[in-house]
Amino acid sequence: MRAGRYALATAVDGWFTIDGGVLFGAVPRSAWASVLAPDAANLVRLAARCLVAIDRDAGRVVLVDAGPGDGAPFPVDRAGAGLEPALARLGLGRADVTDLLLTDLHREHAGGAVRQAGGALELAFPRATVHVQRRAWQRAHSPSERDAERFDPGSLELLQHSNQLHLVDGEVSLFPDVELVVAEGPSPGHQLPRFRGDGAQITFCGDLVPTHLHLRPAWALATDDEPLTALEEKKVLLAEALEEDGLLVLQHDPAMPACRLREEEGRPAFREAVDL
C-alpha cells in the first residue's frame, strides 16, 4: 500500500500476552471477554506490530517501533514472526533502516532498538537516526513508580551516548509526506506517525488505539497516564480518519493489521479490516 512517496507494510516482531484488565482498563470483564477471550490466567495474546515505510527514490527506510526485541523481561513468541525475517521479505536488512520512529520508550515498543552482540549492547539498526519525542525521553529518565519497570536503563544509556538520537518537540512534519501526531493521554510524548500523499492517509495508532476493539472511545488501556485526555485525543483521531477515509494501523491487535472506518449514528465506527 502507498501513501505519497512511501510503500508501507506491517511487520510483527512477535506475540506476547497481557492481563485482560490491563488491556481494557475500566471496561468490565464480562464485556471485553465476549469479544477477546482470555486464557485460564486471564491473559490475552497481542501482537508487537511495527510499520515499515520505504521511499526507494530517496533511499529512505522508516521503521515505526522496533518491538520488544530479544531482551524483553516477558516471554515473546516469534513463531511465524520476527522483525529481521519481515525486513528480509521486503528485500531489506537492519543496515537498510535509515530512520527509527519510536512511539515511546516502553519495552514493548522500543526494546528492539538495541540488541546483544558479543556480550554487549549495540544499536540494532546501525545506520538509523532514532526519533523520539523529548517529553517521552524525559519521562523515561524520570519515570513514576507506576511505570518504571516499562523502561530499560541499559538501552536508554546506549541511545544517549550514541550520535543517532534525535529528540523531537511536538507535532512536526518530520519528512516529506510524514508528520507526527502527539497523543499525551497514553503517556507523555507518545507520538503517532502519519503518512499521507496522493489522497491517502495512514496513521500508526500506537497505544491510543491498540486494537480494533479500542475504537470504542471509552475502551482504553489501564496504563494510560491521562485517560480523559486519551479519550478526547482518540475522538479527534477517529474523526480525522473518517473524514479522509484514512487507514488506521493497529499496533497490538492480534489478528487485524489495520482498519477503515464508517459513520454510524453520527460517530466513527469500524468498517473493515485491511491487510497491510
C-alpha positions as CSV (number, residue, x, y, z in Angstrom):
1,M,0.0,0.0,0.0
2,R,1.2,3.5,-0.8
3,A,0.9,6.9,0.8
4,G,2.6,9.6,-1.2
5,R,6.2,8.6,-1.9
6,Y,6.1,5.7,0.6
7,A,5.3,2.0,0.2
8,L,4.1,0.6,3.5
9,A,3.9,-2.8,5.1
10,T,3.4,-4.1,8.6
11,A,5.9,-6.4,10.4
12,V,5.2,-8.4,13.6
13,D,8.2,-8.7,15.8
14,G,6.4,-11.2,18.0
15,W,3.5,-12.1,20.2
16,F,3.1,-11.6,23.9
17,T,0.4,-11.8,26.5
18,I,-1.0,-9.3,28.9
19,D,-3.7,-9.3,31.6
20,G,-7.0,-8.5,30.1
21,G,-7.7,-6.0,32.8
22,V,-4.6,-4.0,31.8
23,L,-5.7,-4.1,28.1
24,F,-9.2,-2.8,28.8
25,G,-8.9,-0.8,32.0
26,A,-12.3,0.1,33.4
27,V,-14.3,-2.0,30.9
28,P,-15.9,-4.9,32.8
29,R,-14.5,-8.3,32.0
30,S,-18.0,-9.5,31.0
31,A,-17.9,-7.0,28.2
32,W,-14.4,-7.5,26.8
33,A,-14.1,-11.3,27.3
34,S,-17.0,-11.9,25.0
35,V,-15.1,-10.3,22.1
36,L,-11.5,-11.3,23.0
37,A,-11.4,-14.5,25.0
38,P,-8.7,-14.7,27.7
39,D,-7.0,-17.9,28.8
40,A,-7.4,-19.5,32.2
41,A,-5.0,-17.0,33.7
42,N,-7.0,-14.0,32.3
43,L,-4.2,-13.3,29.7
44,V,-4.9,-12.2,26.2
45,R,-2.5,-12.6,23.2
46,L,-1.3,-9.4,21.5
47,A,0.9,-8.5,18.5
48,A,4.0,-6.4,18.7
49,R,3.4,-4.9,15.3
50,C,5.7,-2.4,13.6
51,L,5.4,-0.5,10.3
52,V,7.9,-0.3,7.5
53,A,7.8,2.7,5.1
54,I,10.0,2.7,2.1
55,D,10.9,5.6,-0.2
56,R,13.2,4.0,-2.7
57,D,13.8,7.1,-4.7
58,A,15.2,8.9,-1.7
59,G,16.9,5.8,-0.2
60,R,14.9,6.2,3.0
61,V,13.6,3.3,5.0
62,V,11.5,4.3,8.0
63,L,10.7,1.7,10.8
64,V,8.0,2.6,13.2
65,D,8.7,1.0,16.6
66,A,11.1,-2.0,17.0
67,G,9.0,-4.4,19.1
68,P,10.3,-5.9,22.4
69,G,13.5,-7.3,20.8
70,D,15.4,-10.1,22.4
71,G,15.9,-8.6,25.8
72,A,12.3,-8.4,26.9
73,P,11.6,-9.4,30.5
74,F,8.5,-11.2,29.4
75,P,8.0,-14.1,27.0
76,V,7.8,-13.3,23.3
77,D,6.6,-15.9,20.8
78,R,8.2,-15.4,17.4
79,A,6.6,-18.4,15.6
80,G,5.9,-17.1,12.2
81,A,7.1,-13.6,13.2
82,G,10.3,-11.7,13.8
83,L,11.4,-8.3,12.7
84,E,14.5,-9.5,10.9
85,P,12.7,-12.0,8.6
86,A,10.0,-9.5,8.0
87,L,12.5,-7.0,6.7
88,A,14.2,-9.7,4.6
89,R,10.8,-10.4,2.9
90,L,10.9,-6.8,1.8
91,G,14.4,-7.2,0.5
92,L,15.9,-5.3,3.4
93,G,18.3,-5.8,6.3
94,R,18.9,-3.9,9.6
95,A,21.5,-1.7,7.9
96,D,19.0,-0.5,5.4
97,V,16.8,1.2,8.0
98,T,17.6,4.9,7.9
99,D,15.1,6.1,10.5
100,L,13.6,4.5,13.5
101,L,10.5,6.3,14.8
102,L,9.6,5.2,18.4
103,T,6.1,5.9,19.6
104,D,7.5,5.9,23.1
105,L,10.4,4.2,25.0
106,H,8.4,1.4,26.7
107,R,10.0,-2.1,26.3
108,E,7.3,-3.5,24.1
109,H,7.8,-0.6,21.6
110,A,11.5,0.2,21.9
111,G,13.2,-2.9,23.3
112,G,14.2,-4.0,19.8
113,A,16.1,-0.7,19.2
114,V,19.1,-2.4,20.8
115,R,20.4,-6.0,20.8
116,Q,23.1,-8.1,22.4
117,A,26.3,-8.7,20.4
118,G,29.3,-10.5,21.8
119,G,28.0,-9.9,25.4
120,A,27.5,-6.2,24.9
121,L,24.6,-4.0,23.8
122,E,24.7,-2.3,20.4
123,L,22.2,-0.4,18.4
124,A,20.1,-2.9,16.4
125,F,19.9,-0.6,13.4
126,P,23.4,0.8,12.9
127,R,22.6,3.5,10.3
128,A,19.2,4.7,11.7
129,T,18.5,8.0,13.3
130,V,16.2,7.3,16.3
131,H,13.4,9.8,16.6
132,V,11.8,10.2,20.0
133,Q,9.7,13.0,21.5
134,R,11.7,15.0,24.0
135,R,8.9,14.6,26.6
136,A,9.0,10.8,26.2
137,W,12.7,10.8,26.6
138,Q,12.4,12.9,29.8
139,R,9.7,10.6,31.2
140,A,11.9,7.5,30.6
141,H,14.6,9.1,32.6
142,S,12.3,10.1,35.4
143,P,9.5,7.5,35.4
144,S,6.9,7.2,38.0
145,E,6.8,4.2,40.3
146,R,3.8,3.1,38.3
147,D,5.7,2.6,35.1
148,A,9.4,2.4,36.0
149,E,9.7,-1.2,35.0
150,R,8.5,-0.5,31.5
151,F,11.8,1.1,30.6
152,D,15.3,-0.5,30.1
153,P,18.0,1.7,31.6
154,G,20.8,0.0,29.5
155,S,19.0,0.8,26.3
156,L,18.5,4.4,27.3
157,E,22.1,4.8,28.2
158,L,23.2,3.4,24.9
159,L,20.9,5.7,22.9
160,Q,22.0,8.7,25.0
161,H,25.7,8.2,24.2
162,S,25.1,7.5,20.5
163,N,25.1,10.2,17.8
164,Q,21.9,8.8,16.4
165,L,19.3,10.1,18.8
166,H,17.0,12.9,17.6
167,L,14.7,14.4,20.2
168,V,11.6,15.9,18.6
169,D,9.5,18.7,20.1
170,G,5.8,18.3,19.5
171,E,3.9,17.8,16.2
172,V,6.1,18.3,13.2
173,S,6.4,17.3,9.6
174,L,9.4,15.1,10.0
175,F,10.0,14.3,6.3
176,P,8.0,15.0,3.2
177,D,4.7,13.0,3.5
178,V,5.4,12.1,7.1
179,E,4.0,14.0,10.1
180,L,4.0,13.2,13.8
181,V,0.8,13.4,15.8
182,V,1.4,13.6,19.6
183,A,-1.0,12.0,22.0
184,E,-0.4,12.8,25.6
185,G,-3.1,10.6,27.1
186,P,-1.3,7.2,26.8
187,S,2.0,8.7,28.1
188,P,3.9,11.9,27.8
189,G,5.2,12.5,24.2
190,H,3.5,9.4,22.7
191,Q,4.0,10.1,19.0
192,L,1.9,8.6,16.2
193,P,3.5,8.8,12.7
194,R,1.1,9.7,9.9
195,F,1.9,9.1,6.3
196,R,0.0,11.0,3.7
197,G,0.0,11.8,0.0
198,D,-1.9,11.2,-3.3
199,G,-5.2,11.1,-1.3
200,A,-4.0,8.5,1.2
201,Q,-3.7,8.9,5.0
202,I,-2.2,6.1,7.0
203,T,-1.8,6.6,10.8
204,F,0.1,4.3,13.2
205,C,-2.1,4.3,16.3
206,G,0.3,3.1,18.9
207,D,-1.3,2.8,22.4
208,L,-4.1,5.3,21.6
209,V,-6.0,2.7,19.6
210,P,-4.0,-0.6,20.2
211,T,-6.7,-2.9,18.8
212,H,-9.9,-2.5,16.7
213,L,-11.8,-3.1,19.9
214,H,-10.4,0.2,21.3
215,L,-12.2,2.1,18.5
216,R,-14.9,2.5,21.2
217,P,-13.9,5.7,22.8
218,A,-14.3,4.5,26.4
219,W,-12.3,1.3,25.9
220,A,-8.7,2.2,26.9
221,L,-5.6,0.8,28.5
222,A,-5.4,0.8,32.3
223,T,-1.8,2.1,31.9
224,D,-2.9,5.4,30.2
225,D,-1.4,8.3,32.1
226,E,-4.3,10.6,31.4
227,P,-7.4,8.6,30.5
228,L,-9.7,11.6,29.8
229,T,-7.1,13.2,27.6
230,A,-6.6,10.0,25.7
231,L,-10.4,9.8,25.3
232,E,-10.5,13.2,23.6
233,E,-7.4,12.5,21.5
234,K,-8.9,9.3,20.3
235,K,-12.1,11.1,19.2
236,V,-10.1,13.6,17.2
237,L,-8.0,10.8,15.6
238,L,-11.1,8.8,14.6
239,A,-12.9,11.8,13.2
240,E,-9.9,12.7,11.0
241,A,-9.7,9.2,9.8
242,L,-13.4,9.1,9.0
243,E,-13.3,12.4,7.1
244,E,-10.3,11.4,5.0
245,D,-11.1,7.7,4.7
246,G,-7.8,7.2,6.5
247,L,-6.3,3.8,7.3
248,L,-5.5,3.1,11.0
249,V,-2.6,0.7,11.7
250,L,-3.3,-1.3,14.9
251,Q,-0.1,-2.0,16.8
252,H,-1.3,-4.7,19.1
253,D,-4.4,-6.2,17.5
254,P,-3.8,-10.0,17.5
255,A,-5.4,-10.5,14.1
256,M,-6.1,-7.2,12.3
257,P,-3.1,-5.2,11.0
258,A,-5.2,-2.2,10.1
259,C,-8.8,-1.0,9.5
260,R,-11.0,1.7,8.0
261,L,-14.0,3.4,9.5
262,R,-17.6,4.3,8.6
263,E,-20.1,6.6,10.1
264,E,-22.7,5.1,12.5
265,E,-25.3,7.3,14.2
266,G,-23.1,10.3,13.5
267,R,-19.9,8.8,15.0
268,P,-16.9,6.8,13.6
269,A,-17.2,3.1,13.8
270,F,-15.4,0.0,12.5
271,R,-16.0,-0.6,8.8
272,E,-13.5,-3.2,7.5
273,A,-10.2,-4.9,8.3
274,V,-7.3,-4.2,6.0
275,D,-4.2,-6.3,5.4
276,L,-1.1,-4.2,5.2
